[in-house]
Amino acid sequence: MSVITILKMGDPRLNLKAEAIMDFSSEQISQSIQDMIDTMRHFQGVGLAAPQIGLSKQLIVLEVNKNQRYPQAEAIEMDVLINPKILNYSEQKEPGWEGCLSLPGLRARIN
């Protein structure tokens, strides 16, 4: 498939409200999902949202494998989230280091 350029902080497209996906079976969405997976793996990310590649859709891919960016991370199988919603959450916090492919070279300690 394709490795897509990742938008960087400051690109106005990252500030747009992503649109819901209505046709889950469209060829465009299937292609976008594969391109996002290829892009995320190429840049050794653990997650990538569609707006990060200039597609203003509510679409996220997640996968954790051992890589240089996250050497201690536990493995998580590939997951694709379409129109995700937070239904509930816990007040429990899990501290750790976070990074973002749209903020290359930056890490922050999250508590």
Residue, then its C-alpha position, 0 to 999 in steps of 0.5 A: m500500500s502506501v506510506i503517507t506524509i504525516l502532518k506536523m504540529g502547526d498544520p491547520r488541518l490538524n485543527l479541523k473537527a474530524e467527520a464521522i464515517m457513514d459508509f464503513s465498507s467503502e473502498q476509500i475507507s479500506q484503502s485509508i485504513q491500510d495506508m494508515i497502518d503502513t504509515m504508522r508501522h513505517f514511522q514506528g508509531v503505536g497509533l495514528a489518527a486519520p487527521q494526521i495524514g490529512l484525512s479529516k475522518q474519525l478513524i484511528v489505528l492502534e498497534v503496539n509491537k516492540n520498536q525503538r520508540y517504545p522498547q518496554a511497551e506491552a504488545i497490543e494487537m492491531d485495532v481499528l477504531i471508527n467513530p470512537k466515543i469515550l463512554n466511561y473512564s476511570e480516575q486511575k492514572e498510569p504515568g508514562w512517556e508519550g510521544c506523537l508522530s505529529l510532534p517528531g522528536l518530542r516526548a513528555r512525561i504524563n502523570 
